[in-house]
Amino acid sequence: MLAKPNRIRATDDFRATMRRGVKVVGANTVTYVRSGESGAQARFGFVVSKQVGNAVHRNLVRRRLKAACAELVAGGYSAADLVIRALPSASDAPWSALRAEVFSARDVAERRRG
């Protein structure tokens, strides 16, 4: 899955990404993308609240989002911080839909940043 250098763990980093990042809204997720230093590794954070469902559903959604982000890292994506907030509809969303939203959020944010 995601290595430690690819995770956002500090609260301040979550806040900074959510406040200063580009917001991309999808059917199942809201993604915030903030540019990082060039050459830095991409970092990912996940917010999956109890509105998504019980612990089993929340962890399933989080694991699916992590797997999609691991694909981004494997594909060479770098120099950005992403915070992905799962919406309640993510609980019923198939893997392919969540993966597509993560990839499309990356693309939209790249276009907006210029």
Secondary structure, DSSP 8 states (H G I E B T S, - for coil): ---GGGB---HHHHHHHHHHSEEEE-SSEEEEEEE--TT-B-EEEEE--GGG-SHHHHHHHHHHHHHHHHHHHHTT-BSEEEEEEE-GGGGT--HHHHHHHHHHHHHHHHHHH-
